Amino acid sequence: MVRPLQFVDLIAACALFVSSIERAMPQLHGHRFTVEEQEAVRDRLRQVRAAADWVVHAIETGDTTLEESLAALLRNPGPDPA
């Protein structure tokens, strides 16, 4: 079975996220997150969850339409920590 390149890209993007988190988290052992850092991570995780929900919706329905509210969230997750 030949898979479209876009499918392979999607699988690779998911794997990259997981492997990046697996590398980053142990390096943060003992790090005390500032309030601003916590906020920044939560903002990015909101993006990740929204993107993951979009992927799930697309694979279940075939609808890959990007709604404007999701597009706005993906473009601008919130402020970066200073």
C-alpha positions as CSV (number, residue, x, y, z in Angstrom):
1,M,0.0,0.0,0.0
2,V,1.4,3.4,-1.0
3,R,0.6,6.2,1.5
4,P,0.4,9.8,0.5
5,L,3.4,11.9,1.6
6,Q,1.0,14.1,3.6
7,F,0.1,11.0,5.7
8,V,3.7,10.2,6.4
9,D,4.3,13.9,7.3
10,L,1.4,13.7,9.8
11,I,2.8,10.6,11.4
12,A,6.3,12.1,11.5
13,A,5.0,15.3,13.1
14,C,3.3,13.3,15.9
15,A,6.5,11.2,16.5
16,L,8.6,14.4,16.5
17,F,6.5,16.0,19.2
18,V,6.6,12.9,21.4
19,S,10.3,12.4,21.0
20,S,11.0,16.1,21.7
21,I,9.0,15.9,24.9
22,E,10.8,12.7,25.9
23,R,14.1,14.5,25.6
24,A,13.1,17.9,27.1
25,M,11.3,16.8,30.2
26,P,14.2,14.8,31.9
27,Q,16.5,17.8,31.3
28,L,14.1,20.0,33.3
29,H,14.3,17.8,36.4
30,G,14.3,20.1,39.5
31,H,13.6,23.2,37.5
32,R,11.3,25.6,39.3
33,F,9.0,27.1,36.7
34,T,8.1,30.7,37.1
35,V,4.5,31.8,36.8
36,E,5.3,33.2,33.4
37,E,7.0,29.9,32.3
38,Q,4.0,27.9,33.5
39,E,1.7,30.2,31.6
40,A,3.8,29.9,28.4
41,V,3.8,26.1,28.6
42,R,0.1,25.9,29.3
43,D,-0.5,28.2,26.3
44,R,1.5,26.0,24.0
45,L,-0.2,22.9,25.4
46,R,-3.6,24.5,24.5
47,Q,-2.3,24.7,20.9
48,V,-1.1,21.1,21.0
49,R,-4.5,19.9,22.3
50,A,-6.4,21.9,19.8
51,A,-4.3,20.7,16.9
52,A,-4.6,17.1,18.2
53,D,-8.4,17.4,18.4
54,W,-8.4,18.8,14.8
55,V,-6.4,15.8,13.6
56,V,-8.8,13.4,15.4
57,H,-11.8,15.1,13.9
58,A,-10.2,15.0,10.4
59,I,-9.3,11.3,10.6
60,E,-12.8,10.4,11.9
61,T,-14.8,12.6,9.4
62,G,-12.5,13.3,6.5
63,D,-13.1,17.1,7.1
64,T,-9.8,18.9,7.3
65,T,-11.3,22.4,7.3
66,L,-9.4,24.7,9.6
67,E,-11.9,26.9,11.5
68,E,-11.0,30.5,12.0
69,S,-10.9,30.3,15.8
70,L,-8.5,27.3,15.6
71,A,-6.4,29.0,13.0
72,A,-6.1,32.0,15.3
73,L,-5.1,29.8,18.3
74,L,-2.5,28.0,16.2
75,R,-1.0,31.3,15.0
76,N,-1.0,33.0,18.4
77,P,-0.8,30.8,21.5
78,G,-0.2,33.7,23.9
79,P,2.8,35.7,25.2
80,D,6.3,34.2,25.5
81,P,7.9,34.3,28.9
82,A,10.3,37.3,29.4
